[in-house]
Amino acid sequence: MRGRDGYNESLFSTVRLEDFIAEDHPLRPIRAWINEALTKLDERFSAMYETDIKGGRPSIAPEKLVRAMLLQVLYSVRSERQLVEQINYNLLFRWFVGLAIEDAVWNHSVFSKNRDRLIEHDVVIALFNTTVDMAQAKGLLSGEHFSVDGTLIKAWARHYIGGCWSSGRRYPMVRRPPRPWTTA
């Protein structure tokens, strides 16, 4: 007997996004690691928004924006518009960012408006330093060898002129690695 080609959407759903993500998916440990690092930056996020209280609608959690931007890097998504589109229909992206299946995805302009705030409060540098500290504490770092993928170094180097980026804004340098790394 032939089955019917019909579609009947349920009014309520009891499915969790977690159920759609494979147990051995590579993003699972990355998400756990990033969530731990972002938790350590909670005070920085609170201070970031206390200085800018003007009322209006509630902002999007900066942790979600940082996770989304990390996905953009990991999956080479070319623009914020494409990233928002991916988050809208890709269950893996929704899960990683921390959006429920019924949550609305924000507008792409949210990234450009909040990027300056994240840069001003050195969130990315603090996140990098926190993840390095976590790796050091877990014994995952070693000074025995050093590997670099330099494919993008030349492309980014042309934007860096005389101690500041082409935008003219000076950015603080990333903290130097632990001492054992510097000895060959």
C-alpha positions as CSV (number, residue, x, y, z in Angstrom):
1,M,0.0,0.0,0.0
2,R,1.4,3.4,-0.9
3,G,2.0,6.0,1.8
4,R,0.4,9.4,1.7
5,D,2.5,12.4,0.8
6,G,1.1,14.8,3.4
7,Y,2.4,17.1,6.0
8,N,0.8,17.7,9.3
9,E,2.7,20.0,11.7
10,S,2.2,19.3,15.4
11,L,0.9,22.1,17.6
12,F,3.4,21.1,20.3
13,S,6.7,19.4,20.1
14,T,8.7,17.6,22.8
15,V,11.9,17.3,20.9
16,R,15.2,18.8,22.2
17,L,17.9,20.1,19.8
18,E,20.4,18.1,21.9
19,D,18.8,15.0,20.5
20,F,19.6,15.9,16.9
21,I,23.4,16.4,17.5
22,A,25.5,13.2,17.3
23,E,27.2,12.3,20.5
24,D,30.6,12.2,18.8
25,H,30.2,15.5,16.9
26,P,33.4,17.6,17.1
27,L,31.4,20.7,18.1
28,R,30.3,19.1,21.4
29,P,33.7,19.4,23.2
30,I,34.2,22.9,21.6
31,R,30.9,24.1,22.9
32,A,31.6,22.7,26.4
33,W,35.0,24.4,26.4
34,I,33.7,27.8,25.1
35,N,30.8,27.7,27.6
36,E,33.2,27.2,30.5
37,A,35.4,30.1,29.2
38,L,32.4,32.4,28.7
39,T,31.2,31.6,32.2
40,K,34.5,33.0,33.5
41,L,33.9,36.2,31.5
42,D,30.5,36.8,33.1
43,E,31.7,39.8,35.2
44,R,33.2,41.4,32.1
45,F,29.9,41.0,30.2
46,S,27.9,42.5,33.2
47,A,30.2,45.5,33.3
48,M,30.0,45.9,29.6
49,Y,26.3,46.4,29.7
50,E,26.1,48.3,33.0
51,T,28.0,51.2,31.4
52,D,25.6,51.4,28.5
53,I,22.2,51.3,30.2
54,K,19.8,53.5,28.2
55,G,16.6,51.5,28.4
56,G,15.0,50.0,25.3
57,R,14.5,46.4,24.4
58,P,16.6,43.7,26.1
59,S,19.8,43.0,24.3
60,I,21.0,39.6,22.9
61,A,23.2,37.8,25.3
62,P,26.8,38.5,24.3
63,E,27.7,34.8,24.9
64,K,25.3,33.9,22.1
65,L,26.9,36.4,19.8
66,V,30.4,35.2,20.6
67,R,29.3,31.6,19.9
68,A,27.8,32.6,16.6
69,M,30.9,34.5,15.6
70,L,33.0,31.4,16.5
71,L,30.7,29.3,14.2
72,Q,31.3,31.9,11.4
73,V,35.1,31.3,11.7
74,L,34.9,27.5,12.1
75,Y,32.6,27.0,9.1
76,S,34.0,29.8,7.0
77,V,30.6,31.6,6.7
78,R,31.3,34.6,4.5
79,S,28.9,37.2,6.0
80,E,26.7,37.9,8.9
81,R,23.7,37.6,6.6
82,Q,24.6,34.1,5.7
83,L,25.4,33.3,9.3
84,V,21.9,34.4,10.4
85,E,20.4,32.4,7.6
86,Q,22.4,29.3,8.7
87,I,21.4,29.8,12.3
88,N,17.8,30.1,11.2
89,Y,17.5,26.7,9.5
90,N,20.6,24.7,10.7
91,L,19.8,22.8,13.9
92,L,23.5,22.3,14.7
93,F,24.1,26.1,14.6
94,R,21.0,26.8,16.7
95,W,22.2,24.2,19.3
96,F,25.7,25.6,19.4
97,V,24.6,29.2,19.7
98,G,22.1,28.4,22.4
99,L,18.8,29.1,20.7
100,A,15.8,26.9,21.1
101,I,14.1,25.6,18.1
102,E,11.2,28.1,18.4
103,D,13.4,31.1,19.2
104,A,13.6,33.9,16.6
105,V,17.0,34.6,15.1
106,W,18.2,38.2,15.4
107,N,18.9,40.5,12.5
108,H,22.3,40.5,10.8
109,S,22.9,44.1,11.8
110,V,23.1,43.0,15.5
111,F,26.7,41.8,14.8
112,S,28.0,45.0,13.4
113,K,26.3,47.0,16.2
114,N,27.7,44.8,19.0
115,R,31.2,44.0,17.5
116,D,32.4,47.5,18.5
117,R,31.2,46.9,22.1
118,L,32.9,43.5,22.2
119,I,36.2,45.1,20.9
120,E,35.9,48.1,23.2
121,H,35.8,45.8,26.2
122,D,38.5,43.4,24.9
123,V,36.1,40.4,25.1
124,V,37.8,38.4,22.3
125,I,41.3,38.9,23.8
126,A,39.9,37.9,27.2
127,L,38.3,34.9,25.7
128,F,41.5,33.8,24.0
129,N,43.5,34.3,27.2
130,T,40.9,32.4,29.2
131,T,41.0,29.4,26.8
132,V,44.8,29.4,26.9
133,D,44.8,29.5,30.7
134,M,42.2,26.6,30.8
135,A,44.4,24.6,28.4
136,Q,47.5,25.3,30.5
137,A,45.6,24.3,33.7
138,K,44.5,21.0,32.1
139,G,48.1,20.2,30.9
140,L,47.2,20.5,27.2
141,L,50.0,22.9,26.3
142,S,53.6,22.0,25.7
143,G,56.7,24.0,24.8
144,E,58.2,21.1,22.9
145,H,57.1,22.1,19.4
146,F,55.2,24.9,17.7
147,S,53.0,24.8,14.6
148,V,51.6,27.7,12.7
149,D,49.3,27.8,9.7
150,G,50.4,31.0,8.0
151,T,48.0,31.1,5.1
152,L,46.1,34.1,6.4
153,I,49.0,36.0,8.0
154,K,49.9,37.9,4.9
155,A,46.3,38.8,4.2
156,W,45.8,40.2,7.7
157,A,49.2,41.8,7.9
158,R,48.3,44.3,5.2
159,H,45.6,45.8,7.5
160,Y,48.1,46.3,10.3
161,I,50.2,49.5,9.9
162,G,52.4,51.0,12.5
163,G,50.9,49.5,15.6
164,C,47.3,50.0,14.6
165,W,44.8,48.5,12.2
166,S,43.8,50.3,9.0
167,S,40.7,51.6,10.9
168,G,43.1,53.7,12.9
169,R,42.1,52.3,16.3
170,R,44.9,50.8,18.5
171,Y,44.1,47.4,20.0
172,P,45.9,46.0,23.1
173,M,48.2,43.2,22.3
174,V,47.4,39.6,23.3
175,R,49.2,38.5,26.4
176,R,52.4,36.6,25.8
177,P,52.3,32.8,26.1
178,P,53.7,31.1,29.2
179,R,57.5,31.2,29.6
180,P,58.1,27.5,28.5
181,W,56.8,28.4,25.1
182,T,59.3,31.0,24.4
183,T,62.3,28.7,24.8
184,A,63.2,26.5,21.9
